[in-house]
Amino acid sequence: MIPSPLRVLLICDPSTERGILARNRLHDIGLEHEVCPAVFPPADHPWSPHYDEGRRVDAYGYPMVRGEIGCFLAHREAWRRVVEESADMTLVLEDDNVLLDSDLASIREVASSPEIKDMVTLLFTGSRLRFRRWLHIGNTSVVRPAGVTYATVAYLIGKKSAAKLLAESETFFCPVDEFLNLEYLHGVTLVHTYPFLAGHPDETPSLIGLRPKPRITNLRRFKRNCHRLMRCLRDGACRLRTLAKMGLLFAKVEKPLSSGSRPV
């Protein structure tokens, strides 16, 4: 079991078989946790006052789907709980996470490191990116990815980071995993562990559902490309500043020897 000061929040619907299985997996490895309820927006549009569909359509050319909005709202509720409770560090888990008992000590070591208290540390990412090593904590490295990471299945977050993310997502226009990468918006640095300390089974269906990308008009495509260019410029400048701040500007860029994932 991971003791205090680390708190564990599991985002799930505890009334469903999927939620029950997720809770049982954590019980099986002795991990105490609290449930942060999954969010299912109402069928009627608009789905949430936090969702800015106008900005979304300008930036991407088409709206978000209902499941993406529910997922973001569930993580916002997790961040709110992080801010309001006394724990210095919280482990946030989605219901399709896979943790191994053998990795709990490493998770505790990483969570106890003062250097990451104002960051978001992913324990798993679907992206297989090159990275720069930043910290060595026991048998685990905390690394800065060289590109955009995806997956919010398991991550460590402190109070200050949660407060920033919560404030800057009062209105949102993209899925939560993409939002975490928009560091120039929220000011929270994103890192991940190597090797990963959590897993995600590929065969588990996503609660978000299908994410169709409909055909868009030439005007929307032009506006989307302009927004994309601005995001890339702002993101690139922010990443350079972050590398300099972390002392990694001239650090060696490494390629993962494998997927870096834990068995699931």
C-alpha positions, 0 to 999 in steps of 0.5 A: 500500500502507498502510505500518506502523504500520497493520495489515490483518486480513481476515476470510475463509475463504481456501479458498473462492472468495469468500475468494480473490476478497477477497484478490485485490481487496486484492492488486490495490490493493497492500494487504498483509494477514493472514487472520483465519479466518472462524468456522463454529460446529458444528451442535450446540447450544450453538454457543459458550460465549461466546453467552448464549442466555438473555439473548438471548431475554429481550432480543429474544424469540428466539435468534440464528442460527448465522451471527450467532454465527460472525460475532461469534466471528470479530471477537472473534478479530480483536480478540484479534490486535489486542491481542496485536500491536504495531501501534497501529492495525488495519484490520479487513475482512470479505470483502465489503468494497470498497476503492479504491486512491484512498482508501488515502491517506485511510485512512492519514491517518485511521488516523494521527490520535491522536484516534481511537486509542481509538475504533472508526472505521467506514469504511462503515455501512449506516445513512444517519444524520444526524451531527455533524462532529468532525474534519477529516482531509484530505478526510475528516471523522470524524463522530459519528452521530446514531443506531444504525449497522450494518455491520462490513465495514471499521473501524479499531481500536486496542489499547485499544478492542479490549481493551475489546470483547474483555473485554465480549464474553466473553459476548454476546447480539446481533450484532457490529454491534449490540454496537458500538453498546452503548457503555454496556456496553463504553465504546468510542466509535463514529464513522464517516468521511464520505464513506465510505472503503469500500463494500459491494455490495448484491448480495453474499449474507451468510455469516450467512444468513437471520435469521428473526424467529419469533412470540413469546409475549405474556410474551416480548414484554413482557420484550423491551419492558422490556429495550428500554426500559432499553437505550434509556434507558441508550443515550440517557444515554451518547450525551449524555455522549459528545457532551459529552465530544467537544464536540458537544453543541450542534454542528450536526446535518447530513444526508448530501448523498448516501448517502456511499458509495464506488462498488462 
